Amino acid sequence: MRILITGGSGSGKSTFAERLMQKLSPPYTYIATMHPFDDESKMKIVRHRNMRAGKGFCTLERETDVGTLDLPRQGTALLECMCNLTANEMFDDEGDIRDVYGKILQDIATLEQACETLIVVTNDVGSDGGGYDEKTMRYVDVLGRLNRALATRFDCVYELVSGIPVVLKGELV
């Protein structure tokens, strides 16, 4: 089974994804993609590690190249999140942009084949009207295209609105 969870910032996507994962088959693999590029992000990573403690997740921290991960065939994997993964893959250390659309889709397809159930968390970043610089708009475009591609091929799609899951496709698990 493949599940996509989307919504705005702070909408409850991560909490919902973790609760959903724990209703599915163990073992539970949590794929964390945040890059610790400054003190704030480092503190956020520590906070997220603490929040996951004791929940029975095996956490794999992987900022790029998630398709190379060795996942248990049985069980459920949660990729948190496509926004970080896309930015990490797309922008190099100098801020130059790489074309990563095909690579990320292939890496996600590899994860799909590697485990029984894959949950992917993403953000709805394109609905705020834009007004960003060219590089940011390219990022928004790539992430939007990735989200559409995943929504098309995934079994279930949920949108979180103020903590409430709205089923856009498939059955509520």
C-alpha positions in Angstrom: 0.0 0.0 0.0 1.2 3.5 -0.8 -0.2 6.5 1.1 0.4 10.2 0.5 -0.3 12.8 3.2 -0.4 16.4 2.2 -1.6 19.7 3.7 -0.4 23.1 4.8 2.4 23.8 7.4 1.3 23.0 10.9 -1.8 21.1 9.8 -1.0 17.9 11.7 0.4 15.8 8.9 3.3 14.3 10.9 1.1 13.4 13.9 -1.4 11.8 11.6 1.2 9.9 9.7 2.8 8.5 12.8 -0.5 7.4 14.2 -1.5 5.9 10.9 1.9 4.0 10.7 1.3 2.5 14.1 -2.0 1.0 12.9 -0.2 -0.8 10.1 2.3 -3.7 10.0 5.5 -3.5 11.9 8.4 -3.0 11.9 8.2 0.8 11.6 10.9 2.6 9.7 10.9 6.4 9.9 12.9 8.1 7.2 13.9 11.6 8.3 15.1 13.9 5.6 15.9 17.2 7.3 19.3 18.7 6.6 20.9 20.3 9.7 22.0 23.5 8.0 21.7 26.0 10.9 21.1 26.0 14.7 17.3 26.2 14.3 17.2 23.1 12.1 19.6 21.3 14.4 17.2 22.1 17.4 14.2 20.9 15.3 15.9 17.6 14.5 16.6 17.0 18.2 13.0 17.9 19.1 11.7 15.5 16.4 14.0 12.7 17.7 12.7 13.3 21.2 9.1 13.2 19.9 9.7 9.9 18.2 11.4 8.3 21.2 9.6 5.3 22.7 7.2 4.9 19.7 8.9 1.8 18.3 10.3 3.5 15.2 13.6 2.7 13.7 14.8 6.1 12.4 17.0 6.4 9.4 18.3 9.9 8.8 18.8 10.3 5.1 18.9 13.8 3.5 19.3 12.5 -0.1 19.4 9.3 -2.1 16.6 7.6 -0.2 16.4 5.0 -2.9 19.6 3.5 -1.6 18.1 2.6 1.8 17.8 -1.0 2.9 14.3 -1.3 4.3 12.7 -4.4 5.9 10.5 -6.1 3.3 7.7 -6.6 5.8 6.5 -3.5 7.6 5.8 0.1 7.1 8.1 3.0 6.2 7.3 6.7 6.7 9.2 9.3 4.6 9.1 12.7 6.3 9.1 14.8 4.2 9.1 15.3 0.4 9.7 19.1 0.9 13.0 18.6 2.7 14.1 15.8 0.3 13.3 17.8 -2.8 15.2 20.9 -1.5 18.1 18.7 -0.4 18.3 17.0 -3.8 17.6 20.1 -5.8 19.9 22.8 -4.4 23.7 22.3 -4.0 25.8 24.1 -1.4 26.1 27.2 -3.6 22.3 27.3 -4.2 22.6 26.1 -7.8 19.7 24.0 -9.0 19.8 20.5 -10.3 17.0 18.7 -12.2 15.9 16.1 -9.7 12.3 15.3 -10.7 13.1 11.9 -12.3 15.6 10.9 -9.7 13.2 11.5 -6.8 10.4 9.7 -8.5 12.8 6.7 -9.1 14.0 6.8 -5.5 10.4 6.8 -4.2 9.5 3.9 -6.6 12.5 2.0 -5.2 11.1 2.5 -1.7 7.7 1.4 -2.8 9.1 -1.9 -4.0 11.3 -2.3 -0.9 8.6 -2.4 1.8 5.0 -3.5 2.3 3.6 -0.1 3.0 5.1 3.4 2.3 3.7 6.6 3.7 5.0 9.9 2.3 4.4 13.2 3.9 4.5 16.4 1.8 3.4 20.0 1.9 1.0 21.9 -0.3 3.4 24.7 -1.1 1.9 26.0 -4.3 -1.5 27.2 -3.1 -0.4 30.5 -1.5 -0.3 32.5 -4.7 3.5 32.6 -5.1 5.4 35.8 -5.5 8.7 34.1 -4.9 12.0 34.5 -6.6 12.9 32.3 -9.6 14.7 29.6 -7.7 11.9 29.2 -5.2 9.3 29.1 -7.9 11.3 26.3 -9.6 11.3 24.4 -6.3 7.5 24.9 -5.9 7.0 23.7 -9.4 9.1 20.5 -9.0 7.5 19.7 -5.6 4.0 20.3 -7.1 4.8 18.0 -10.0 6.2 15.3 -7.7 3.1 15.6 -5.5 0.8 15.1 -8.5 2.8 12.1 -9.7 2.7 10.4 -6.3 -1.0 11.2 -5.9 -1.7 9.6 -9.2 0.0 6.3 -8.5 -0.5 6.0 -4.7 -3.4 4.0 -3.3 -4.6 6.6 -0.7 -4.2 10.4 -0.5 -5.1 12.4 2.6 -5.1 16.1 3.1 -4.8 17.4 6.7 -6.9 20.4 7.4 -6.6 21.8 11.0 -5.7 18.3 12.2 -8.6 16.7 10.4 -7.7 14.1 7.7 -9.8 14.5 4.6 -9.7 11.5 2.2 -9.0 12.6 -1.3 -8.4 9.1 -2.7 -8.7 5.6 -1.4 -10.0 4.2 1.8 -9.4 5.6 5.3 -7.0 3.1 6.9 
